[in-house]
Amino acid sequence: MSPIPTLTDLEAARAKVANELSVDVLKGVDLHKTELALARNFTSDTITYPTDGMIAYAMKASRGDDVFKADQCTVALEAHIAQITGKEAALFCASGTMTNQLAIRTHLLSPPHSVLCDARAHVHRNEAGGIAHHSQATTLPVMPENGHHLTVKDVKAAAILSEDVHLAPTRLISLENTLNGTILPQDEIVAISQYARSSGIKMHLDGARIWNVAAETGASLHELCEPFDSVSLCLSKGIGAPIGSMLVGNREFISRARWFRKMFGGGWRQSGYLAAAAAYALTHNFPLLSGTHALARKLEAGLRDIGVGILCSGTNMVFFDARSIGVNYDELVKRALALPEPLYLGGSRLVIHYQTSEKAVNDLLDLIQVMANEKRAEGFVPGVLEQQPADAYYPKMKEVFIRSGTKAVA
Ligand SMILES: Cc1ncc(COP(=O)(O)O)c(C=O)c1O
């Protein structure tokens, strides 16, 4: 018979477990270094850094449990976003993928059904096949005829309204604004929405970067969201919150989405400090976005001056064609990393965020100029691409985002 553990044995065992659990993750954290690197990172606008001011504001937040709708700051942020977007209700979630997928799942009631979207849409290409998994839907990816944005003509040609049992009727149109940094013309959105409403189709907007549209055009969130039944608005992209995305729609829709959020495992508890950080970002960072866009235009103009082809550009993004100066992306990424003050690039997509420094843009242009000169000295002759007007760089539905380190070529 094994001896009965004494109290001292039990206490020793507990102390051993406590010792195993304890960890100090702050060891080695160098905030200054992170901040410097961030100012020179062109890979995404998701990487912005919560400032001391934002963290200080978030520290004062409420600490209730959001699954029980008991967190005051979360409820207040949801009410605010619902109000500015002109919708009845809002739901604060962990990510843009979650708010898109929740919206799609909530709109689609029973298969067979299909979701129509731009072939380049995040919901179709970059959400791990979530539409098929969560909503049992077929996606109808449509290539815009004009190579830039979907029109009501594109949508009418692709939407399935038929009762033919071979087909999956279109129940939802999902648009994205901005898409690759470019803005969808609002009158086209309104026309698509009118068509959708007259055909019994719901409208969702992936508005991950809708703040950039408002900052660029001065249009209100209410106007931008009006044509849609639901909108996903990311808080952790250009607007600069550390985490979060808001889904808006009517009360019944949001109640159901909240239910699905719990089912997806996304019901969260003390979300108050995250809501507060997002509120701080909206208040302090939105006014900075137009400066972000101006810096992106400076980068674009500098690239054009060097003779670099622009594949696509708008708001805070520039997609460039490294081939037009005889360079490949991997080579450029390596050279940028090897600079005394490294620059971080991800391929053809250059993203400016509110913490990108102007010096980083100048340094990047200098590096590209040096590499273009080297290639010319080695005998590279700029091809026909370089001679063509800017619009020729909108390749009809060619992928403009060529990630370094992948085999994909434009
Ligand atoms: C247009 C668009 N929609 C949705 C998302 C998804 O956001 P998250 O990364 O928060 O899931 C992204 C992410 O980059 C995006 O670019």
The ligand as an SDF file (V2000), in Angstrom:
LIG
                    3D

 16 16  0  0  0  0  0  0  0  0999 V2000
   -9.3160   42.7890  -47.1470 C   0  0  0  0  0  0  0  0  0  0  0  0
   -9.1400   41.9430  -45.9230 C   0  0  0  0  0  0  0  0  0  0  0  0
  -10.2060   41.4080  -45.3450 N   0  0  0  0  0  0  0  0  0  0  0  0
  -10.1120   40.6470  -44.2510 C   0  0  0  0  0  0  0  0  0  0  0  0
   -8.8910   40.3880  -43.6700 C   0  0  0  0  0  0  0  0  0  0  0  0
   -8.8110   39.4870  -42.4850 C   0  0  0  0  0  0  0  0  0  0  0  0
   -8.4000   40.1170  -41.3390 O   0  0  0  0  0  0  0  0  0  0  0  0
   -7.7090   39.2990  -40.1360 P   0  0  0  0  0  0  0  0  0  0  0  0
   -6.2800   39.1410  -40.4980 O   0  0  0  0  0  0  0  0  0  0  0  0
   -7.9500   40.1820  -38.9690 O   0  0  0  0  0  0  0  0  0  0  0  0
   -8.4090   37.9850  -40.0290 O   0  0  0  0  0  0  0  0  0  0  0  0
   -7.7250   40.9440  -44.2330 C   0  0  0  0  0  0  0  0  0  0  0  0
   -6.4170   40.6830  -43.6200 C   0  0  0  0  0  0  0  0  0  0  0  0
   -5.3940   41.1760  -44.0160 O   0  0  0  0  0  0  0  0  0  0  0  0
   -7.8560   41.7410  -45.3910 C   0  0  0  0  0  0  0  0  0  0  0  0
   -6.7950   42.2810  -45.9850 O   0  0  0  0  0  0  0  0  0  0  0  0
  1  2  1  0
  2  3  1  0
  2 15  2  0
  3  4  2  0
  4  5  1  0
  5  6  1  0
  5 12  2  0
  6  7  1  0
  7  8  1  0
  8  9  2  0
  8 10  1  0
  8 11  1  0
 12 13  1  0
 12 15  1  0
 13 14  2  0
 15 16  1  0
M  END
$$$$
